[in-house]
Structure formats: structure tokens, C-alpha cells
Amino acid sequence: MSKSEQAELPNLSHYWVPFTANRQFKAMPRLFKAAKGNYYTSMDGRQILDGTAGLWCVPAGHGREEIAVAVANQLRTLDYAPAFQSSHPLAFEAATRLAAYMPTGLDRIFFTNSGSESADTALKIALAYHRVAGNPLRNKLIGRERGYHGVNFGGISVGGIAGNRKAFGNALSGVDHIRHPLDIEKNAFTKGIPQDGGIALANEFEQRMLTLHDPSTIAALIVEPMQGSAGVIVPPAGYLKRLREICTKHGILLIFDEVITGFGRLGAKFGADYFDVIPDMLTCAKGLTNGVVPMGAVAVKREIYDAFMQNSAVGSIELPHGYTYSAIPIACAAVIATQDIFAAEKLEARAAGLSTYLESAAHSLKGLPMVKDIRNIGLVAGIEFEAKAGASAFAVYLKCYELGLHVRYTGDIIAISPPLTIEKHEIDRIFNTLADAIKYVASQGEAGLDVSRYLKNEQQWALHQQHTI
Ligand SMILES: Cc1ncc(COP(=O)(O)O)c(C=O)c1O
């Protein structure tokens, strides 16, 4: 990196980087300064292929002019309208567009600002719904082991990633978790959906959990159709359908958290469409605005919305919940522009068409050192390494970055989820680069896990920064 580029570097001291080992990051910072299409430009001017669509949130690719123009125009026309007791037309238009994109029946939309807020909003709606419908004793919430529903207290309570929970005390009471469906011993290297065991696993929900708690006390079950953050856990055949049947039988609301699986990721609009299972509520965020303006949404079945309208006193606030930035005009403009892109470019179909190509490319890594399992569905792949407390996956991630590819590591897993605009030759590049990185890290033995071996350029840059506070 040249002297003049070093001069552009920001002071790294003040920003507390989320979900990041800050001391390590600031010693070898990975900063992007621009993005276009399927590529980032790193601070030192390299083109980095985006193997993860940002954080799963840029399905239509980076730098979409249509969205930029819509947001900029909106900002100049109506920058903000109070979200409570008044609103603006675009909020209703965005909700109408989203309702039309949702699975049948999920056509009442509550806007939030993130996936975490969507999860907590859905849980609150579930509890309030049973109360307003005359069943206040239905107040327990069930999540799933290794589930991720964001970082707010509701989300971490029903979430099942231990590391995200243990620092934060007791969170919500009245919560339990069903088992996750990952079974590497039986299903390692399965292409797509594992075929066995799904119904039996779902039946456990009824036979064990509901027996233990009494089904009439359960308000809702929340699951991700495909568990993304815990490492691409693909549900076995029949599993989600059976969960749906059990919830319906016992009057329990089924919530799909589609923050990752929404907007074409699996090759259909939502996981609900892909698996042909309609939940009672569906949460989304990320791809809703192509990742450019923070926004989330909860789509609820009309009967749920109607229960609030019919059973609350006229003039009362039916749901005392909302955010200052719910349906902020620029986010609504981004939703509409993103929906226009999806409609014009049929990105869901594009993802579906590329999914077997990605599957073959991903499974070509089978047999490489350290690789314990490979899982895939739609335009998602997960490569799980022999357990090393995340060290191998982190080293592979750093090596990939060095080689010009951005991947996501989570525990011992590398997850791949490129923009839906990815080309076949770029899919090849993703998995060829990953193969090179895996071989390199493995060839170095224990030394390969030493992070100081990677990103010498970035390390040098950090050393040169002038700021110390
Ligand atoms: C399934 C799921 N739910 C919720 C969230 C939280 O979203 P956010 O980071 O926008 O709060 C995520 C984020 O990755 C997610 O994958």
C-alpha cells in the first residue's frame, strides 16, 4: 500500500465493530471502499468477489442505480414523516407490494428496521394475539437449538446459538427449544435436502415438547426454514410440513424467520414457497431493500390482524408497538425499487437455475483436508471443517480475502451465499479459491491457524495508522 493510500486510513479506535474480534480486526482491518455488481473494492484497491451478498443481504448485486435514484429522490421529496398517528403514501404502497410478494394469506405487513426487530415484533404479536383472542395463558415461546433470530432479548431467548446467549443473563422466561435437524453422522455430504428422519424429528416436537409443556400454553414456534447463521442447516424432507401440521392441530402459531431465506435465496420467493409450507407469520429484512437501507418486516395472516381489529376497543391502539423509523420513506422507496428489480430480472428463477451448478461446485471440495461436511440448498453452501473452535474456518476466510474472495465464517463453517446476479464463472472462482485456501491452510499444519500469517498488507497498514486513541 502506498504512502498516499495510508493517509486515507481512518482512526480505528472509536468504532466498536459488531460481532467481531475487535483487537484482532484492528490489527488487520478489512475495509471496503466501494462496491459494484458482484464485487467489492478493498481499501487497497483490490477487487474482492462477494461470495456472501454482503451479509446475505444484497441479492440484486451492489450499486443498483435504480435503488440509488429512488432513495435519493425520496430523500429530497419527503425525508421523514412521523411513524405513529400519521404516515405517508409510500408506506402503504411498499406494504401493498410486499403483501403481493408474500405467500398467500400473509398480507398484513408490520415494518421494522432489522431482522432482530422483526423477530421480536413477531414474538410480541404472537403473545398479544392470543391475549386479544381470549387465550392469555398461551404465553410460552418455542425456538430451536442453533436457531438465530437476531440479537434482541426475544430473539436470543428463542435463538439457540449458545455463544450469543451466555453473556446476557436469563433473557425471557417461558421459552424452550426443539432439536436442530443437523445430523452429520447420517447425512454428511448430502446434496440438497436430506431425505430421512424429518417426520420423526418433527414428531418429537409434539411427543416431547408439547407433552412436557401442555400444548395449550404454547403461543408460537419460531424457526428459520433453513438455518443460516448456525452454518447452513438444511431441513430434512417433510420436516417443516409436519411442524406445520402439529402447530395447526394445537392452535400454535408457526413463525418462519426468513431474514436469510427470503427474496430468492433458495430459488423461490421465500422458504415458505420453496418448501410449500405457509406459516402464520413470516419475518424478513436484508434483501427487502437489497441491503441498502435498514428495514425489516413481519407479514401476518389476515386472521391475526383481524383478531386485533375486531377484539380491541374502537379508538384504542390495537398493538402498542412500533419504531420511530418504521416505514421511513427512503426504506419504502428502496423496497419498491428492489421489488421492481426482482420482477424485471426474475432473480428467484435465476437463483433456481444456478442452484445445481453451485451444488456441484460446492461438493467438488469433498475430499479436501479438514472438510467434514458440505451442505447446500438454493444459492447457499456450507462447508464444515473438523472442529477447531472456528480457527480453521477463520484462517480459510482470511486466506480467501487475501486471494480476492469474501466468504463468511461462522464457527467451524464457511458459508457461501453470493448475490443472485452471480455468473457461473464467478461460482467457479468462488469454489476454486476456497479449494486453494483450504489446501494452503491445511498444508501449514498448526501454523496455518496463526492469523498473523495472513493479510500482511492490512497488518502493515494498521501499524502505520497515526491515531492511538
Ligand atoms: C434468520 C435471521 N433472523 C434475524 C437476523 C437478524 O437480522 P439483523 O442483523 O438485521 O437484526 C438474521 C441475521 O443474519 C438472521 O439470519
The ligand as a Gaussian input file, in Angstrom:
#p B3LYP/6-31G(d) Opt

LIG

0 1
 C      -32.655000     -15.733000      10.436000
 C      -32.208000     -14.403000      10.933000
 N      -33.005000     -13.707000      11.739000
 C      -32.665000     -12.495000      12.197000
 C      -31.463000     -11.941000      11.850000
 C      -31.066000     -10.604000      12.411000
 O      -31.107000      -9.633000      11.440000
 P      -30.465000      -8.192000      11.726000
 O      -28.980000      -8.399000      11.790000
 O      -30.930000      -7.371000      10.575000
 O      -31.017000      -7.702000      13.012000
 C      -30.609000     -12.624000      10.997000
 C      -29.316000     -12.031000      10.597000
 O      -28.497000     -12.650000       9.966000
 C      -30.973000     -13.897000      10.546000
 O      -30.177000     -14.619000       9.765000

